[in-house]
Amino acid sequence: MANNYLLPLFLALIVISSVSANFQRDIEITWGDGRGQITNNGELLTLSLDKSSGSGFQSKNEYLFGKIDMQMKLVPGNSAGTVTTLYLKSPGTTWDEIDFEFLGNLSGDPYTLHTNVYTQGKGDKEQQFKLWFDPTADFHTYTIVWNPQRIIFTVDGTPIREFKNMESIGTLFPKNRPMRMYSSLWNADDWATRGGLVKTDWSKAPFTASYRGFNQEACVWSNGKSSCPDVSKQGTTGSWLSQELDSTAQERMRWVQKNYMIYNYCTDSKRFPQGLPKECLAA
């Protein structure tokens, strides 16, 4: 009976946490010369792109593992050539990185959602998807769950990709370098849309992407220490720290990958003539 009372309280806390996210407190706009704007008392952020420049922001905190949620509404209409990003990244030349990249397209054609994972500066682990909704018509929630065992990418709570820690077979996994959350809107019409064949139509500028509902449940890294002193005690800090996909979540992910995945590095034998990466063979 006690659990029946605790569940509504838990859900209420989630709602409060999402609503309380404040861009003025939690992030800083780092480039764009005024093209990034925070409004609505810190609850809404917009990035814009014109022919002179794009714009971007980053989290004030660094994280060593966490669950990062962001509600985004992408550039509407003819977004060809534009790229909107949401990612975690560590500094340096041998960086770690976990990517969402949204590649724009002509009006009426769907965005491409590009995902990747880098460890020690090495990536080449791309999976790409088309979305099952219009990401420009309303806000949708994009989430990165990063814990010592796996990385999970979700869209509106539906998992689309899982990248497991397979260090035991020699696959690199990001677990030692604190990362910040970044987002940007920029022009990449040399490659973003149909391999660069379709260019940005600057008569449609400025292009604008909108953000709200930033939520960070994470081990914050500060002054060389983590706010989660012992991640080996999984589950004591939060469910994300030991989160895995149950059978229902795995079934939902398979549905997405069957119907909406358009590229998977693990099936691209032409790209890897010496053999597919080890983690692909172990999956």
SULGIHU-V565095 format. One line per field, one symbol per residue. phi: phi as a letter, one per 20 degrees, with the letter a starting at -180 (. if undefined). psi: psi as a letter, one per 30 degrees, with the letter a starting at -180 (. if undefined). burial: 1 if it has 9 or more other ideal C-beta (glycine too) atoms within 8 Angstrom, else 0. A space follows every 50 residues. Layout:
# SULGIHU-V565095
phi->???
psi->???
burial->???
This chain:
# SULGIHU-V565095
phi->.fffeffgffffffffffffgcffedccfdbplnedcdcllnecccdccc feaeaabbffedccnrcddbeccegemfdgnecdcbbdbefoededacdd cdefbfgneffdedcbcdclnddlcfccceeebefdebfcedcddccfea dcdcclnefdbcdefcgfdnefbfbddfceecbbcbebffbfdlmnfdef effeffecdccbmfccdbefdblmcefdfcffefneerfffcfbefffff ffffffffecfdbbgfdefffcfepfggfffef
psi->eeefeeeeeeeeeeeeeeefkjeeeflkkflfhffkkkahhgfkkkklka felallllkfllkikljkkkkkjlklbjgkflkkljlkklllfillkjkk kjklllkfkllkjkllkkkhgkchhkkklklgljgfflklkkkjkjlffl kkkljhfkkfkkjljhffggkkkjffkkklklkljlkhgffejhggeklk jffflkkkklklhkkjjljkkkhglkfifjffikffelfffgklkaeeee eeeeeeeeffkfkjffgifefifgkllefeff.
burial->00000000000000001100111001101011001111000011111111 00111111101111111111111110001111111111110000111111 11111000001111111110001011111110001100111111111001 11111001111100010000101100101111111111100110010100 00000011111111110111100001110010010010011110000011 011001100110011101000100001111000
